[in-house]
Structures are given as C-alpha cells and as structure tokens.
Amino acid sequence: MSGLTTRILIIRGNGCLTDFMYKLNTLYNLCQIIPAEPTFMSNPIAIIGAGLSGLSAANTLHAAGYSVQLFDKSRGSGGRMSSKRSGFGDLDLGAQYFTARDADFVRAVSHWQQQGWVERWSPQIYQYREGQLSPSPDHQPRWVGTPRMSALTRGLLGSLPVRFECRICEIFRGDQHWQLLDAEGNLHGPFSHVLVAAPAAQASALLAAAPALAAQAASTAMEPVWAVALGFEHALPTSLEACFVQDSPLAWIARNTSKPGRSMPDSWVLHASSQWTREHLDLPASNVIDLLTAAFERVLGQALPPVDASLAQRWLYARPAQPQDLRALCDPALGLFACGDWCLAGRVEGAWLSGQQAAREIIASIGK
C-alpha cells in the first residue's frame, strides 16, 4: 500500500470469516484504484439512478472517501429490482432472481447474505415447450432479496444521501462543475462528476454533453416486458413454483410466495415474452391480465379459480436486445460517466459489475 494517501478503514468483524474476507477484498480493490495524490474535491459526485448499478458505484465511491448524491425519479430505490406492495403481499414484478458467477460478485452476494438482505431460492422449477410441462434441468443457485427483492437495494442505500421523486431532465457543465435540472425546474449542484445509472434510452438524453457516449447509449436497443401479478385466497393445487416458458405469450412464471420471507396468500408473477409484449405494447392493462391469465391456465393444464386480485406493469426497458460488453461509458475529461445492466448482459450481476467499473473509472480520472 506504499505510495497511497493514508486512509483508515475499520473492519468490524461479526465472527464470520466470509464477511471479513469480503471487506478485506473491498479494501484491497480500493487500494488499487485510490490515487496516490487525489485531487481535493469540495463538491460531491452526482449519481442519477438508485437501482443496483447506481448503488454499486455509490458504495464503492463512498468507501473510497468520496461524497455522493443520489437522485431517482421513483419513490424508492431498486429500479427493476423494486417491489410493489399490494393487498396480497410484496410482489417482485421486475427482476425475479439473480445468479452469481463473477468471483467479486460471489463475494458480494455472500456478504449480503450475512447482512440478511438476500437468501437462496430453490423453487420446484419446470419448463414448458411445445405444449408440454416437465421438470427443468436448470438447478443453478438462485438468489432473491428477502423479505422482498427491494431489500437488497434498501440495504445498499443505507444512509447515503438520496433525493427520491426527483426526475433529472438535463445535465450541463459550467467552467468547472456540473449542474442538474429536474422536471420541476429546480437546479442541483455543483457536482464534480456525474454518473448516469439509468436505462439506455433515458441515459442517452442525459449524456447529450458527450455526444459519443450518448450515441453508444442510443444504439443499445432494449426489450419491453409486460408483467402481471395474480393473487388467490387459496393456494393453487400445483407443485410448480417457477417455470421457463416457450411457445406461449409467457416467458416466465413464478410463485412469488415460494420465495424466502414471503408469507402472504398465494401470489404469482407472470412475465410475457418480449415479442408478445412488443405486439401488445399499448393494450390496456385489464386486457393484458386476461390474456396472460389464460396463457397461465394453458401452461398449468387446469382452469384457475377466480382471481382475488390482479395488477399489471409494463417495463419498457426490461433488458438489452443483444448482450453488450461496454461495462461502463466514460468521458474522463468531462467527468461524465454511465453504467447499467444494459452495458453488459442485462442481468442483475451485470448491473453490479457495471457500477463497479464506473466507480473505478471515476476514481482513476480524479487522480489524473
């Protein structure tokens, strides 16, 4: 660690070797990227978007000693990892689960489990193709936030400063600093750097000050997904708890109440295929619910009892149409950056890794 500016990090152990090793690994990674003589910064770094990617970057920057200010247009953190409260429990309408392959992400997930933010989900999983339902051979470890998917991002947010219900419409740079303009006409700033952690289409508009970055974001096509939730007073008579679906309007089915920490009446989440969603993008929600409920019945091969509650949500930017390998978009000279799951493969892991990459790029640029 010679040549690095002295920084003090107190690692408070809780008796768990895995948790200690995660914190030690985080410290090691920061030692690789903290500049030996960092530029003094009196202004914080703005992060637009409090989903997993933005929070991944925010935590790394905060741990390295930099001030951050988060903004999000929604009422809470999470983005597509947010959960919706309803009369039949908390519903994961966006991301259904995540897997961990990258070594750093595996360590992060283990740490989150120690914090009580995530748990393993081992559903009875099936596959449906050509009209036939059969057990799925896919038994890779799956993780979910507990007691709802948004618990992970709430945990990562912690006490970081954030402005919710604040839609940033424009960012512009003065002689030295950045200013942000929200939808109500309010200015926020000054900021030393700006990180845009929003879906590609929204990021493109905010990156106008860096045309090359804006063009990269604009060229990333995103797929939409209709999501429907159904609630039943009595549990459906089926062992199916999750299902990959082909040859149907549906692409995915999950018994929401089979996930750890969910204990409300029987609830299900249905995701339409992106193709079906594109063809029915502007269909009224009530019609979407009826059509996807009928498709659910065909998969189960049985008539459903009356639905006690239902809702639908349309995700316009659910996943990138093609896997990307951008990792993060960077203009160090301007101090403008972007990250998100769309920079990689569209998975939860990709969102976290993209945020990590953006944070490293920002810290590296400060030392130049």
Buried (B, 14 or more C-beta within 10 A) or exposed (E): EEEBEEBEEEEEEEEEEEBBEBBEBBBEBBEEBBBEEBEEBEBBBBBBBBBBBBBBBBBBBBBBBBBBBBBBBBEBBBBBBBBBEBEBBBBBBBBBBBBBEBEBBBBBBBBBBBEEBBBEBEBBBBBBEEEEBEEBEEEEEBBBBBBBBBBBBBBBBEEBEBBEEBEBEBBEBEEEBBBBBBEEEEEBBBBBBBBBBBBBBBBBBBBEBBEEBBEBBBEBEBBBBBBBBBBBEEEBEBEBBBBBBEEBBBBBBBBBBBBBBBEBBBBBBBBBBBEBBEEBEEBEBEEBBBBBBEBBEBBBEEEBEEBBBBBBBBBEBBBBEEEBEBBBBBBBEBBBBBBBBBBBBBBBBBBBBBBBBBBBBBBBBBEE
